[in-house]
Structure formats: structure tokens, C-alpha cells
Amino acid sequence: MASGRLDLDGNLIKPMTICMIGAGGFIGSHLCEKLMAETPHKVLAVDVYSDKITHLLEPSGGVSSPSVDRIQFHRLNIKNDSRLEGLIKMADLTINLAAICTPADYNTRPLETIYSNFIDALPVVKYCSENGKRLIHFSTCEIYGKTIGSFLPKDSPLRQDPAYYVLKEDESPCIFGPIEKQRWSYACAKQLIERLIYAEGAENGLEFTIVRPFNWIGPRMDFIPGIDGPSEGVPRVLACFSNNLLRREPLKLVDGGQSQRTFVYIKDAIEAVLLMIENPSRANGQIFNVGNPNNEVTVRQLAEMMTQVYSMVSGESPLDTPTIDVSSKEFYGDGYDDSDKRIPDMTIINRQLGWNPKTSLWDLLESTLTYQHRTYAEAIKKTTSKSTAC
Ligand code: UDP
């Protein structure tokens, strides 16, 4: 572990205290691991759950036990806890990861989605601004909504022109569907909090960085329904497809699986966040796309690749019918809509932080599905044998 770490400009990095809100989630757990393993920084970990970081909190916690003194868990809900401001004041930097961010909720629980992503984030921004504290706020690539190209005729050659689909932080518009398509409640709430943070920077001098994750995936993402989450719950695509593979069910392709996504390995993305944490002069006032433009697939191609990789890591043969089509209405209910394509422009993050993702889609799926198989296969077998016995 490093003392004497240097930033990108060759200056010594001083150890800092970080108030991490949402530290117990997928991204937070990886970020805490990285900070404990490779830096001298302290973390005030704020969340309502700690299951994904217990290995860092317990004295006997194996790999990372030396971290115990540098990470402190505070079980609190930022909606209604007066301790929040005190924790932000104690820290040099606040990172806000707390959010509802599963599409199945956007159209079925739009109020919770808006409250969680906008209203609940307000005090965090306010306390940082009033106390002169730096803020790294997690937003989303969904803020871009649909591409301009998606409105062109299907056979228009302009659809192939990057000017019509590459998403740029400082140029691309935010294009959402009508209000009755409640899918966009999330993107819209995120857009408004981004605008508020930006305005706090402009009018009150808040030092902020906004992160727009483009489909970060890896171990510990979301939950497997019926094992570590509700059996009727619908997580994001990686966990949905993992669940299907583990249960030997066909993978469900929503509306033909034609939407395109770029997936980035969580460990690559965390490297980018660490650069932001340790290089404030390069990260303050910036909005960063963090994704891997080289890992683009349609959802159908993702399903095919995951089927192949899972068969390799589990030793089980693929199903004869590995995928089935479902309508979005059937799968998500009314008010669902979709982003067609998400290619991040990398100019700003390259220029400011010199960051580039490294891991190919195949490699990241191999390590992630190895983890899924090791973590869940036995538990799934037990629940399936129980339900057949009943
Ligand atoms: N999707 C799918 N089958 C599933 C889950 C998701 O076809 O079992 C599709 C979904 O409609 C979307 C894409 O996969 O087009 C990615 O969905 P995800 O929930 O991961 O989040 P998003 O990238 O839309 O924010």
C-alpha cells in the first residue's frame, strides 16, 4: 500500500477522508476495495446495507484486513438522517452513489425514482456547497436518452455517421420520450440534479465532478432474484441473463434485443474514478463519460456471448433454445421505452485524466460469469430442488 503516491502532475497526494454515500452498492463496494488496497485514504461508508463490503469491515476480513481502521460504516438513510451533514463536514470529499438505477423501477415506481435521484440528492449538494466541500456525483449515460440518429429513416446513410450517435458531454442534447413513457423519469431526475450541481458550481463555487457511467458491469452487480433479492425483482441485463443461465432458462430478449450497449468492466471504470479522486485540479468542474466504446454489442449479441462464456466456465452445455423474445410491455409493463445506442465520446476523459478502458467484453464476461457461477450455482440448485420436492 502506497504512501508517496503521486498525482498526474507529479505532486504528492495527501491522504484524504472520503464520505461515500451508497458505499454498500455495486460501484461503492469496488471503490472501497480499491481505496483500501491501493491508497492511504479513509472512507466514511454511508449506506442502509453493508453486505457487499462486510469483507472490508470485519477484522478477520481476509484480503483486506489492514483496511479495517480506515473504513467506518455508518448505517443511515440520507432521506431523513441529521448525521449526514456532520459526516460531509468531517470529509475532504463526498462521493454520492445513492440512487435507484434499475430500469424496471423507472416506469413502475416513478415517484421513488424521482425522489431517490433528485430530491434525496439535494441535501448532499447543499451541504457540500455550504461547507466548501468537493463533490463527485454519480449521474448516468441515460441522461443522453435517444441518439439523434434514431429519428432518421431506418435506411438513412447518416445513421452510420458518428455525428448522429456518439455521445459527447459538452455537445450532445438530452433526448427523452413523452411524459407517459415513464422510463424517462430517471434520466430526467438525473438531468435536473446535474444542472443543479453545475449551477452550484457556477454561482456558488461548488467544486464538483459529474460521472456518467456507461453500463458498468462485473461481480456483485445487482442481485439474483430469489437468492439475494426478491424473486419477482427485475435487475439489469447482466443479472437477468446470469439468472437465466444459472437456472437453465432461455434468456429473454426484450423487443428483439436490438438495442445496442457498450459495456465496461467495473475494475477499469474504478481506475477512472480513482484518477478523479486524486486529481482534483483536472477533475473539478468536469463531466466525464466513463465507458468502453470498443465493447459495443446488441442485447441479442450479448445474450449469445454470455451463453457461450457461461457454458465454458460452468462446463454445462447451452440450451437448445438459448433465447426467447418478449415484448417490453410484457417484461417491464406500460411506460417502458429504451435508449437505442450508447457510444461514449472519450475526448474529455482522455485529455483530463489520460484514462482508457482495457478489458474486452469477452474477458470481462469470463471473469464475471466465473464469479456468478461460483457464488450462486449451489444456492440455485438448492432452491430448485426444494421447489421440485414440494
Ligand atoms: N434487456 C433484455 N432482457 C433482460 C433484461 C434487459 O433484453 O432480461 C434489455 C433492455 O430492454 C435494454 C438492455 O437490455 O435494452 C439493457 O438493459 P439494462 O436493464 O441493463 O439497463 P439500461 O442499459 O437500459 O440502462
Residues whose N, C-alpha, C, O or C-beta is under 5 A from the ligand:
A	BS01	UDP	P103 P235 R236 V237 L238 C240 K252 L253 V254 S259 V299 D338
